Amino acid sequence: MSVRLKLTLSYAGFLMVASVLLLAAVWLYILRYVPTHAVQTIGGFVPGQGDLIRAFGPVVTVVLLFLLVVGLVGGWFLAGRMLVPLDRITEATRKAADGSLSYRIDLEGRNDEFRELADSFDAMLARLEAHVAEQQRFAANASHELRTPLAITQTMLEVARSDPDHVSPALIDRLSAVNSRAIDLTEALLLLSRADQRSFTRTAVDLSLLAEEAVETLLPIAERRSVVVETSGDIALTLGSRALLLQLTTNLLHNAIVHNLLEHGTAKVTTSVEGGFAALTVENTGDELPSQLITTLTEPFQRGTERIRGDHGGVGLGLAIVKSITQAHDGTLTIVARPEGGMRVTVRLPAMPSGSAP
């Protein structure tokens, strides 16, 4: 049976039960004052209970039948009115299943359960539409970024094949560099996928130790670019994947170094615990950045400056990976442009409760 028919039968059934109970109460109340048998009095004939049953029975039957019809017809009408929003939600579900994620219910009326369900469904469709658009854009950008080194590799291999006796060391070095870039991009894509899926084990992690390790790893790059790296802060414990959080810290510091275009610039890493959150802040000197650019830096394959040449140029996924790792650890990512130039990136992750650290 349909929900409408079930509701109709329920309405009619409750109406009949209430009617029978009411009539039973009236009947029992009247019987208290009616004699068992008919009595002849001076004022006339007083009917007994049997006479009352014969007179009242057909009327009760007609009334109950009338109430049954009213309950069925009225219940069918009321159930239909009540289920109209559900029909709209069902239609939206069908369209979403067919791939039309742009359809919205936009249910009007009071804030009842159906309105809440419709608004939640609209919000879910909006998130799905944005997620699908982001995935499509990401796939297109990833395909484009991977196609470039593969096309270059193919061209150099054809050159080498056409003249195998004159393969220069420069060609081999160039081929190795292009292949390394393709490998870096593939590994970055895999890391981004792993962060999005949250497929990792959470352990106690100290962000200050990760900052020191990232500085030690990237110090040669900073020295070649004449960038001074400073670290400060307190112990900042959180729960998460040490490998992913180290990648997050390394990406932030790497960006602060390679995009630091000022001569003798600085990059500063700070850790702290504030308001129940373990915070990691990385800021660097550099050119002034427009606010429109800041909002796009966490998009995949977006770069704050032109493509960086030289060592560790990056593949345009650094901040996108940082954003995904932060979200996978239930944290927040804040990027602001410094008034004097450069930018400040702050990652806040839920801190471990005091006394619970191993």
Buried (B, 14 or more C-beta within 10 A) or exposed (E): EEEBEEBBBEBBBEBBEEBEEEBEEEEEEEEEEBEEEEEEEEEEEEBBBEBBBEEBEEEBEEEBEEBBEBBBEBBBEBBEEBBEBBEBBEEBBEBBEEEEBEBBBEBEEEEEEBBEBBBEBBEEBEEEBEEEEEEEEBEEBBEEBBEEBEEBBEEBEEBBEEEEEEBEEEBEEBBEEBBEBBEBBEEBBEBBEBBBEBEBEEEEBBBBBBBBBBBEBBBEBBEEBEBEBEBEBBEBBBBBBBBBBBBBBBBBBBBBBBBBBBEEBBBBBBBBBEEEBBBBBBBBBBBEBEEEBBEEBBBBBBBBEEEBEEEEBBBBBBBBBBBBBBBBBEBEBEBEBBEEBBBBBBBBBBBBEEEEEE
